[in-house]
Amino acid sequence: MKTVQDMLAAANAEVPRIPAEEAKAMAGQPQVVLLDVRDAAEVKASGKAKGALAVSRGLLEFRADPQSPLHDAAFDRAKTIIVYCASGGRSALAGKTLKDMGYTDVRNLGGFKDWVEAGGEVETV
């Protein structure tokens, strides 16, 4: 039986952490998807990184799978996916899930606060 700590360790071993400054430099490029996996209420309360796709962690697999009727065309296995959440745990697990689903270039920004503290632009939703 795995614990959440086991799952986080596996996710962190497989999905590299990216500094906020590097994420800021990559954001907005056509081959990059900045992905916010926080819940809708969190995104509404604080906003999100400018240009980020907001998909709650609970719907990720359905939005990322091209065979799903809920698929979001922004998900493309040829693109770099930079994931963030509130503090980095959900984004690590989401990144691992995306890797398991065939996305090869997935990175974990960590928390939204990292983006904000690095001076990343924020937009309201």
Backbone as CSV, one residue per row, in Angstrom:
resi,resn,N_x,N_y,N_z,CA_x,CA_y,CA_z,C_x,C_y,C_z
1,MET,0.840,-1.174,0.000,0.000,0.000,0.000,0.890,1.244,0.000
2,LYS,0.545,2.223,-0.862,1.306,3.467,-0.947,0.655,4.545,-0.100
3,THR,1.494,5.374,0.474,1.015,6.551,1.200,1.115,7.756,0.271
4,VAL,0.513,8.856,0.682,0.622,10.069,-0.111,2.088,10.508,-0.199
5,GLN,2.853,10.280,0.856,4.282,10.617,0.813,5.015,9.783,-0.229
6,ASP,4.655,8.507,-0.350,5.248,7.638,-1.376,4.908,8.163,-2.773
7,MET,3.649,8.542,-2.951,3.206,9.026,-4.259,3.870,10.356,-4.608
8,LEU,4.017,11.234,-3.622,4.700,12.510,-3.867,6.171,12.295,-4.202
9,ALA,6.809,11.384,-3.500,8.223,11.096,-3.776,8.394,10.575,-5.198
10,ALA,7.521,9.672,-5.624,7.590,9.134,-6.984,7.343,10.232,-8.011
11,ALA,6.360,11.090,-7.741,6.049,12.183,-8.662,7.212,13.163,-8.758
12,ASN,7.779,13.527,-7.621,8.895,14.468,-7.621,10.137,13.888,-8.288
13,ALA,10.289,12.568,-8.231,11.425,11.924,-8.896,11.254,11.924,-10.410
14,GLU,10.032,11.924,-10.870,9.763,11.814,-12.307,9.488,13.149,-12.993
15,VAL,8.954,14.105,-12.247,8.580,15.397,-12.832,9.517,16.463,-12.278
16,PRO,10.372,17.015,-13.134,11.333,18.002,-12.627,10.667,19.299,-12.166
17,ARG,11.212,19.870,-11.126,10.755,21.162,-10.613,11.399,22.248,-11.463
18,ILE,10.641,23.264,-11.790,11.140,24.363,-12.611,11.068,25.652,-11.791
19,PRO,12.130,26.445,-11.782,12.076,27.714,-11.053,11.049,28.653,-11.692
20,ALA,10.424,29.480,-10.877,9.408,30.408,-11.373,9.961,31.333,-12.452
21,GLU,11.185,31.763,-12.309,11.791,32.649,-13.316,11.856,31.956,-14.676
22,GLU,12.197,30.674,-14.679,12.259,29.916,-15.928,10.852,29.737,-16.503
23,ALA,9.885,29.463,-15.643,8.496,29.318,-16.092,7.997,30.620,-16.704
24,LYS,8.331,31.748,-16.068,7.930,33.057,-16.599,8.502,33.270,-17.997
25,ALA,9.748,32.885,-18.204,10.394,33.061,-19.503,9.756,32.187,-20.575
26,MET,9.243,31.033,-20.176,8.645,30.102,-21.132,7.166,30.378,-21.382
27,ALA,6.493,30.963,-20.403,5.046,31.197,-20.499,4.728,32.056,-21.719
28,GLY,3.647,31.717,-22.375,3.222,32.475,-23.538,3.786,31.967,-24.848
29,GLN,4.768,31.085,-24.791,5.295,30.504,-26.015,4.286,29.502,-26.569
30,PRO,4.165,29.401,-27.888,3.126,28.536,-28.464,3.268,27.051,-28.117
31,GLN,4.454,26.618,-27.788,4.665,25.198,-27.479,4.625,24.916,-25.987
32,VAL,4.132,25.872,-25.206,4.091,25.727,-23.744,2.664,25.929,-23.237
33,VAL,2.231,25.023,-22.363,0.945,25.169,-21.682,1.232,25.349,-20.202
34,LEU,0.820,26.477,-19.660,0.913,26.734,-18.229,-0.413,26.262,-17.641
35,LEU,-0.353,25.302,-16.723,-1.546,24.611,-16.243,-1.748,24.799,-14.746
36,ASP,-2.885,25.369,-14.380,-3.270,25.583,-12.987,-4.232,24.467,-12.602
37,VAL,-3.848,23.619,-11.633,-4.699,22.491,-11.244,-5.411,22.730,-9.913
38,ARG,-5.466,23.989,-9.461,-6.211,24.293,-8.245,-7.711,24.217,-8.525
39,ASP,-8.492,24.117,-7.460,-9.944,24.099,-7.595,-10.444,25.463,-8.051
40,ALA,-11.621,25.470,-8.671,-12.187,26.704,-9.224,-12.310,27.810,-8.179
41,ALA,-12.685,27.462,-6.958,-12.828,28.476,-5.915,-11.492,29.133,-5.592
42,GLU,-10.419,28.365,-5.611,-9.083,28.923,-5.354,-8.685,29.886,-6.465
43,VAL,-8.932,29.477,-7.693,-8.577,30.314,-8.843,-9.394,31.600,-8.829
44,LYS,-10.668,31.483,-8.515,-11.527,32.668,-8.465,-11.066,33.638,-7.376
45,ALA,-10.643,33.102,-6.245,-10.247,33.937,-5.113,-8.945,34.690,-5.365
46,SER,-7.992,34.065,-6.054,-6.670,34.677,-6.191,-6.285,35.045,-7.611
47,GLY,-7.062,34.595,-8.604,-6.645,34.754,-9.980,-5.728,33.606,-10.359
48,LYS,-5.187,33.689,-11.570,-4.281,32.646,-12.059,-3.167,33.299,-12.850
49,ALA,-2.140,32.545,-13.126,-1.057,33.067,-13.945,-1.623,33.480,-15.293
50,LYS,-1.196,34.618,-15.781,-1.721,35.120,-17.053,-1.523,34.080,-18.146
51,GLY,-2.617,33.760,-18.823,-2.566,32.803,-19.919,-2.662,31.347,-19.517
52,ALA,-2.701,31.076,-18.212,-2.737,29.684,-17.747,-4.083,29.044,-18.062
53,LEU,-4.039,27.765,-18.324,-5.232,26.944,-18.479,-5.586,26.431,-17.091
54,ALA,-6.813,26.690,-16.651,-7.242,26.240,-15.330,-8.096,24.984,-15.479
55,VAL,-7.565,23.869,-14.979,-8.272,22.589,-14.978,-8.074,21.980,-13.599
56,SER,-9.143,21.868,-12.833,-8.992,21.334,-11.484,-8.410,19.927,-11.525
57,ARG,-7.649,19.605,-10.504,-6.976,18.295,-10.423,-7.957,17.150,-10.641
58,GLY,-9.174,17.294,-10.166,-10.164,16.235,-10.284,-10.631,15.962,-11.703
59,LEU,-10.436,16.907,-12.613,-10.854,16.717,-14.007,-9.693,16.516,-14.964
60,LEU,-8.483,16.516,-14.453,-7.297,16.499,-15.304,-7.300,15.368,-16.328
61,GLU,-7.501,14.150,-15.872,-7.426,13.017,-16.787,-8.453,13.136,-17.913
62,PHE,-9.639,13.629,-17.580,-10.702,13.759,-18.575,-10.392,14.847,-19.597
63,ARG,-9.760,15.921,-19.154,-9.405,17.023,-20.065,-8.168,16.691,-20.900
64,ALA,-7.251,15.888,-20.342,-5.983,15.598,-21.014,-6.048,14.423,-21.988
65,ASP,-7.065,13.581,-21.875,-7.175,12.389,-22.720,-7.912,12.720,-24.018
66,PRO,-7.223,12.622,-25.157,-7.871,12.938,-26.436,-9.092,12.060,-26.739
67,GLN,-9.181,10.912,-26.104,-10.320,10.016,-26.337,-11.528,10.369,-25.472
68,SER,-11.363,11.257,-24.527,-12.442,11.638,-23.625,-13.359,12.668,-24.275
69,PRO,-14.665,12.546,-24.066,-15.568,13.576,-24.590,-15.346,14.943,-23.930
70,LEU,-14.645,14.979,-22.801,-14.346,16.237,-22.107,-12.965,16.796,-22.462
71,HIS,-12.298,16.181,-23.447,-10.937,16.589,-23.814,-10.865,18.079,-24.130
72,ASP,-9.799,18.716,-23.662,-9.514,20.114,-23.957,-8.381,20.137,-24.981
73,ALA,-8.630,20.754,-26.119,-7.652,20.764,-27.207,-6.343,21.449,-26.847
74,ALA,-6.308,22.210,-25.758,-5.052,22.838,-25.332,-4.023,21.789,-24.925
75,PHE,-4.494,20.609,-24.515,-3.579,19.530,-24.151,-3.049,18.891,-25.422
76,ASP,-1.739,18.914,-25.554,-1.067,18.387,-26.743,0.220,17.730,-26.256
77,ARG,0.386,16.465,-26.559,1.555,15.718,-26.071,2.868,16.254,-26.630
78,ALA,2.813,17.049,-27.685,4.028,17.627,-28.264,4.472,18.893,-27.529
79,LYS,3.627,19.404,-26.643,3.945,20.650,-25.949,4.564,20.394,-24.575
80,THR,5.240,21.415,-24.066,5.739,21.407,-22.695,4.588,21.837,-21.798
81,ILE,4.339,21.055,-20.744,3.284,21.381,-19.787,3.958,21.789,-18.478
82,ILE,3.693,23.004,-18.023,4.203,23.493,-16.743,3.020,23.571,-15.790
83,VAL,3.040,22.748,-14.756,1.909,22.622,-13.842,2.198,23.355,-12.534
84,TYR,1.160,23.981,-11.979,1.269,24.547,-10.633,-0.044,24.374,-9.901
85,CYS,0.017,24.468,-8.578,-1.170,24.418,-7.718,-0.983,25.476,-6.645
86,ALA,-1.402,25.207,-5.426,-1.226,26.185,-4.353,0.170,26.101,-3.745
87,SER,0.659,24.875,-3.529,1.959,24.733,-2.864,2.916,23.753,-3.538
88,GLY,2.461,22.986,-4.497,3.356,22.088,-5.235,3.026,20.615,-5.145
89,GLY,2.183,20.207,-4.187,1.846,18.790,-4.041,0.929,18.287,-5.141
90,ARG,-0.182,18.975,-5.335,-1.119,18.561,-6.390,-0.477,18.667,-7.759
91,SER,0.357,19.688,-7.961,0.997,19.836,-9.271,1.989,18.705,-9.524
92,ALA,2.663,18.240,-8.484,3.565,17.095,-8.655,2.771,15.852,-9.056
93,LEU,1.683,15.591,-8.344,0.852,14.423,-8.663,0.218,14.562,-10.038
94,ALA,-0.221,15.770,-10.394,-0.806,16.002,-11.713,0.238,15.791,-12.803
95,GLY,1.453,16.261,-12.552,2.532,16.064,-13.520,2.822,14.596,-13.748
96,LYS,2.845,13.828,-12.676,3.069,12.378,-12.795,1.944,11.733,-13.587
97,THR,0.717,12.150,-13.343,-0.417,11.619,-14.092,-0.270,11.921,-15.578
98,LEU,0.109,13.147,-15.899,0.309,13.504,-17.302,1.415,12.674,-17.935
99,LYS,2.498,12.456,-17.202,3.576,11.599,-17.720,3.042,10.195,-17.984
100,ASP,2.248,9.676,-17.053,1.658,8.347,-17.227,0.742,8.295,-18.446
101,MET,0.179,9.435,-18.817,-0.737,9.515,-19.955,-0.016,9.802,-21.273
102,GLY,1.312,9.817,-21.254,2.063,9.982,-22.489,2.582,11.373,-22.774
103,TYR,2.385,12.298,-21.869,2.962,13.632,-22.024,4.417,13.528,-21.585
104,THR,5.335,13.893,-22.449,6.748,13.627,-22.164,7.487,14.790,-21.524
105,ASP,7.080,16.022,-21.811,7.789,17.185,-21.275,6.881,17.905,-20.283
106,VAL,6.896,17.427,-19.048,6.061,17.974,-17.982,6.964,18.481,-16.872
107,ARG,6.665,19.669,-16.375,7.475,20.276,-15.314,6.571,20.812,-14.216
108,ASN,7.077,20.831,-13.005,6.314,21.287,-11.847,6.851,22.643,-11.402
109,LEU,6.032,23.678,-11.570,6.384,25.015,-11.090,6.286,25.088,-9.577
110,GLY,5.395,24.287,-9.009,5.181,24.327,-7.564,3.912,25.077,-7.256
111,GLY,4.030,26.144,-6.475,2.851,26.870,-6.028,2.615,28.173,-6.767
112,PHE,1.357,28.571,-6.807,0.969,29.851,-7.381,1.735,30.984,-6.708
113,LYS,1.981,30.836,-5.409,2.720,31.867,-4.675,4.124,32.048,-5.244
114,ASP,4.724,30.968,-5.755,6.053,31.064,-6.376,5.991,31.952,-7.618
115,TRP,4.926,31.768,-8.395,4.711,32.581,-9.596,4.564,34.056,-9.216
116,VAL,3.727,34.320,-8.234,3.458,35.694,-7.803,4.721,36.331,-7.234
117,GLU,5.432,35.607,-6.370,6.647,36.145,-5.753,7.736,36.444,-6.781
118,ALA,7.708,35.732,-7.922,8.688,35.978,-8.980,8.242,37.106,-9.913
119,GLY,7.100,37.716,-9.597,6.618,38.823,-10.418,5.845,38.385,-11.647
120,GLY,5.373,37.129,-11.654,4.574,36.649,-12.779,3.246,37.383,-12.844
121,GLU,2.792,37.647,-14.068,1.531,38.350,-14.248,0.366,37.472,-13.818
122,VAL,-0.648,38.106,-13.241,-1.838,37.408,-12.751,-3.059,38.004,-13.423
123,GLU,-4.003,37.135,-13.780,-5.265,37.608,-14.332,-6.417,37.053,-13.507
124,THR,-7.491,37.829,-13.428,-8.668,37.373,-12.682,-9.548,36.550,-13.612
125,VAL,-10.356,35.702,-12.988,-11.272,34.853,-13.777,-12.692,35.053,-13.320
